[in-house]
Amino acid sequence: MNDSSRWRFIIVIAGLVASAVIVLAFYGYHMLNGETGKQGEARGVTERGAILDRNGKTLAMQTRLFNIDIDPVQVARFNIPYTAAALSPVLEMDADEIQDRILNSPGYFTLKRRASLEVMEFVEEAKKNGDLRGVYTVQIPARAYPEKSLASQVIGFVGEDYQGLEGIENAFNKELSGRESGGRGSQVILTIDINVQYILEKVAQSTLNETNAESAVFMAMDPRSGEILGSAVLPGFDPNNYRESNIESYRYVPALEPFEPGSVFKIFSISSFMESGAISENTGFTCNGVYERVFPSGQRVIIECADRTAHGRVGPREIIVHSCNVGASFAAERLGNRDFYQNMLNFGFGKKTGAWVNMETSGLLKEPDLWSGRTGQSVAFGQEIAVSALQIMQAASVIANDGILVPPRIVSRIISADGKTVKQWENGINQNRRVLKTETAQMMRSYMAEATTVIGTGWRANVEDLNLAVKTGTAQYHDPFTGRYSQTDFIASCIAILPAEHPSLVLYVAIIKPRGETYGGRIAAPAIRETTELLIDYLGIPRGRNPLAEHPGTFNIPSETLPTIGPAIPRFYGLSKRTLLPLLERDDIRVEIRGDGWVRRQSPPPETPFTPNTVIILELE
């Protein structure tokens, strides 16, 4: 045999061997997967760990799903029209579509992905009876979310490759997937209480319906531990069918979306001014409804209170109770920009909280060198600064914990697949630290508690027999495309710390782009009240008003008395119509009482010099 013949012989033998291997592999595959009546299993099926709430309620779990595969050659030998007709109802696919795919596919293909256990059982039972030859079921790793849309942005979901794409599934993919522990994933235990979550989402949904808002964020946290008990973002989505929802609904907004906080921020700015000694509880400013200042550079700054309401003589207490922008602006003048900036850093603004495993925004807090003439005044009432809802909760812990910052946490612990190793989750960025003196934090809580009385902007958050420390906010939406503040889009918000005396719960509500009413005191405060009413019994928070006794800055609510008109017009804010009636009997003044309820605005403002025949207008709500 010459060399040429020898090479031809070798090539022929090699081809025959290769063909034999392919044939054996082909029939081996079908013997294992198809015609034996047993469903096949995809290689590398891992055991992904479960996600549970703080009480052990399963929020994400491994389940059995199946791909339905087709071998056109085998089906053709059997009966293509019959196969298509039999599969059509169970796969919810058109029979003609199935038939076309079988006829036009060059080889083995997947007809349906992620079919249910019921579909697999149908196919396998049919194969036992000699039907559906050439149809195969292949088990694939899959995830089920039994609570559906509840806490969906927190939990997230996995993709086709069984890797986490959003939420905890993504943030803790390494631990859940078990890729470092032989394919057996660990369990991740959250701080979320699914019952608290349900309550938050229930109230959030009714709030969306009532306000026609674009979205809403409702959060609940135990400030003593920083544990997030509930974190509702609506609209949500069902992670079992995430492809059917808008991709924007996947994002965990409290960690990822920075926004201007509005007047809620005053509790942090005013606290920092007091802590620095720039102002004291006795410091006073005059609010005539407008703050105006012209800098040597020629820059003119004008800041108004809502509806240009003149609050008269205001100190820290009135700035919080009446949400006075003018007073906050005057207070900001007392502290240098760099010190103010450092105080905000101390509260945790401008930095990640660490609760979302570094996958969160730092917000926006400009370096003092970049501040304009009005930045300090703007930041004092929540403009020119962008924060996350997690940062707001973290900063609120300072007020609630008598000056100690406790960083928020969403994950409690991680348990290995065999249950032998329990690792407490630790924040890798933030630790507990003191930010305010005890008396500063307690004084701020007393101001916030007075904001829930008839004279405060948060009176609609008031809950019978429970002291809440509350601050409302209304922020204009900053349009990143125009660089200007919108005249139509707002964020209405309210924060509550309760009980005000010894806090064990912080609630925060942000309503994004409501339509119609936009003030936080009018739409976010009622949502706080409803949420509180539903949560306090479940969480075992006792009712009963107890006076704040820790600091002389605390308050008592006196019975109403009509102030005396002397050399100046007195303060009538918060007085009821009944109390005002004697004014109508006076001959030296003319009084107009508009509306019902309690005095919310007055003209002339308090401290205006009195002259006979003065016209006093009192607007009630």
Sequence and secondary structure as in RCSB ss.txt:
>XXXX:A:sequence
MNDSSRWRFIIVIAGLVASAVIVLAFYGYHMLNGETGKQGEARGVTERGAILDRNGKTLAMQTRLFNIDIDPVQV
ARFNIPYTAAALSPVLEMDADEIQDRILNSPGYFTLKRRASLEVMEFVEEAKKNGDLRGVYTVQIPARAYPEKSL
ASQVIGFVGEDYQGLEGIENAFNKELSGRESGGRGSQVILTIDINVQYILEKVAQSTLNETNAESAVFMAMDPRS
GEILGSAVLPGFDPNNYRESNIESYRYVPALEPFEPGSVFKIFSISSFMESGAISENTGFTCNGVYERVFPSGQR
VIIECADRTAHGRVGPREIIVHSCNVGASFAAERLGNRDFYQNMLNFGFGKKTGAWVNMETSGLLKEPDLWSGRT
GQSVAFGQEIAVSALQIMQAASVIANDGILVPPRIVSRIISADGKTVKQWENGINQNRRVLKTETAQMMRSYMAE
ATTVIGTGWRANVEDLNLAVKTGTAQYHDPFTGRYSQTDFIASCIAILPAEHPSLVLYVAIIKPRGETYGGRIAA
PAIRETTELLIDYLGIPRGRNPLAEHPGTFNIPSETLPTIGPAIPRFYGLSKRTLLPLLERDDIRVEIRGDGWVR
RQSPPPETPFTPNTVIILELE
>XXXX:A:secstr
  HHHHHHHHHHHHHHHHHHHHHHHHHHHHHHHTTTS  EE TT  B   EE TTS EEEEEEEEEEEEE HHHH
HHH HHHHHHHHHHHHT  HHHHHHHHHH SS EEEEEEE HHHHHHHHHHHHTT STTEEEEEEEEEE TTTTT
THHHH EE TTS EEEHHHHHTHHHHHTTTTTTB  EEEES  HHHHHHHHHHHHHHHHHHT SEEEEEEEETTT
TEEEEEEEES   GGGGGGS GGGGS HHHH  B  GGGGHHHHHHHHHHTTSS TT  EEESSEEEEE TTS E
EEEE GGG   EEE HHHHHHTT HHHHHHHHTTS HHHHHHHHHHTTTTS  STTTT S   B   GGG  TTH
HHHHHTT S BB HHHHHHHHHHHHTTTEE   BSEEEEE TTS  EEE   SS   EE S HHHHHHHHHHHHH
TTSTTSTTGGG BTTB  EEEEEEEEEE TTTSSEEEEEEEEEEEEEESSSS  EEEEEEEES SS   HHHHHH
HHHHHHHHHHHHHHT         S TT             SB    TT BHHHHGGGGG SSEEEEEESSSBEE
EEES TT B  TTEEEEEEE 
